């Protein structure tokens, strides 16, 4: 591994690393410093290359996503408990669909490794500090970008986006729903409308409807923690994203996502 500090070609860096690692090893119970601290044994973590630009664009998409839900009369007919369950379950795939529709692109870079000297100096204060925030891994972000690229290749029309969002939002399989039968009928209605709008737009592509639903199912496999840590943690800090979304849904009439 080129980044392994244990086998660095710079002998002075290796000596300093050994000395500092021995200090840490003594304070943490005698575990092997090479095994515990070597970057070869850690998955590479990444962060946004331009967080201010990307987080602003992501916040705008999230506001539009919540506005979409607020503007659906059929959604407001549901019990509030069901609305919150659907919000919790569906906000990530709806948000990702919004990223695709708004053509939001982003780049990531490897998270800078924490300074070993800083860790030693702050080691005695670690009990009083907040826990370090988790960082997305490169593999997880690449999987996310692959899903987005696959959707871009579909080149959906505005009507296709609208009906697909409805089919994703009204998911009768979410556990705990009180009006699951009504929600199932809403999903079937959205899917029927999507199928009907496809016929004049793509008469030669008979498999497009099934392909759209199949690709949409991949969005549900993206962990909410990944989306939160990547796009919103720099903005909201340690706040609960779902609680903020509920506030946006019931109290905020517009504006930006704020910390």
GIPE-V974070 format. One record per residue. SS is DSSP state (H for helix, E for strand, L for the rest). PHI is phi in whole degrees, 0 to 359 (NA if undefined). OMEGA is omega in whole degrees, -180 to 180 (NA if undefined). Layout:
ss = {SS	SS}
phi = {PHI	PHI}
omega = {OMEGA	OMEGA}
This chain:
ss = {L	L	L	L	H	H	H	L	L	L	H	H	H	H	H	H	H	H	H	H	H	H	H	H	H	H	H	L	L	L	L	L	H	H	H	H	H	L	H	H	H	L	L	L	E	E	E	E	L	L	H	H	H	H	H	H	H	H	H	H	H	H	H	H	H	H	H	H	H	H	L	L	H	H	H	H	L	L	L	H	H	H	H	H	H	H	H	H	H	H	H	H	H	H	H	H	H	H	H	H	H	L	L	L	L	L	L	E	E	E	L	L	L	L	L	H	H	H	H	H	H	L	H	H	H	H	H	H	L	L	L	L	L	L	L	L	E	H	H	H	H	H	H	H	H	H	H	H	H	H	H	H	H	H	L	L	L	H	H	H	H	H	H	H	H	H	H	H	H	L	L	L	L	L	L	L	L	L	L	H	H	H	H	H	H	H	H	H	H	H	H	H	H	H	H	H	H	H	H	H	H	L	L	L	L	L	L	H	H	H	H	H	H	H	H	H	H	H	H	L	L	L	L	H	H	H	H	H	H	H	H	H	H	H	H	H	L	L	L	L	H	H	H	H	H	H	H	H	H	H	L	L	L	L	L	L	L	L	L}
phi = {NA	294	267	293	284	288	239	296	288	279	296	294	296	296	295	299	299	298	295	292	294	296	297	295	296	294	279	240	96	82	288	300	296	293	286	277	256	300	290	295	264	244	286	295	254	227	217	294	287	234	298	296	290	291	296	295	295	295	297	297	295	295	298	295	295	292	296	301	293	294	269	265	303	296	290	286	284	284	302	301	300	291	300	292	295	294	300	297	279	248	294	292	298	293	296	296	296	295	301	295	296	274	57	276	249	206	237	238	223	293	295	301	293	295	294	295	295	297	298	294	295	262	299	289	261	299	291	264	267	289	297	295	287	288	242	297	271	298	297	294	292	296	295	298	296	296	298	295	297	297	292	300	293	286	53	289	275	304	293	297	301	297	289	293	299	297	294	283	296	274	256	287	273	292	298	92	291	273	248	297	294	294	295	297	293	293	295	297	296	295	294	295	295	296	297	292	285	285	300	283	281	223	296	274	255	288	264	294	300	295	293	297	295	294	292	298	295	291	294	288	274	282	294	303	298	296	296	295	294	283	257	240	300	297	263	262	65	267	294	280	296	292	296	295	295	296	297	296	290	251	235	271	267	173	104	256	290	240	290}
omega = {-176	-176	-178	-179	-179	-175	-179	177	177	-174	-180	177	180	179	179	179	180	-179	-180	179	177	177	179	-178	179	-177	-175	168	170	177	-177	-179	-179	-179	-174	-170	-176	-177	179	-174	-180	174	-178	178	-176	175	-179	179	178	-173	-177	-179	-175	180	177	179	179	178	178	179	-180	177	178	179	179	178	177	-180	-178	-175	178	179	-179	178	-178	176	-180	172	-178	179	178	178	-179	178	178	178	-178	-175	-167	-174	-179	179	177	178	-180	176	175	176	180	-177	-179	179	179	176	-180	176	178	174	-178	179	179	178	179	180	179	179	178	179	-180	-178	-178	-175	-180	-179	-172	-179	-177	-178	175	178	180	179	178	179	177	176	179	-179	-180	-180	178	177	177	-179	177	177	180	180	178	178	178	-179	178	179	-177	174	178	179	178	177	-175	-178	178	176	178	179	179	-177	-176	-178	-176	-177	178	-178	174	-178	177	-176	-175	-180	178	179	177	178	177	178	179	178	179	178	178	178	177	180	-178	-179	179	-174	178	-178	-177	-176	-177	-175	-176	-178	-175	-178	-180	-179	178	-180	180	180	178	-180	179	179	-179	-180	179	-176	176	180	179	-179	-180	-177	-175	-171	-169	-179	177	-178	-172	-179	-177	-180	179	-176	-178	177	177	178	178	177	178	-177	-172	-173	-174	-179	180	178	-173	173	-176	178	NA}
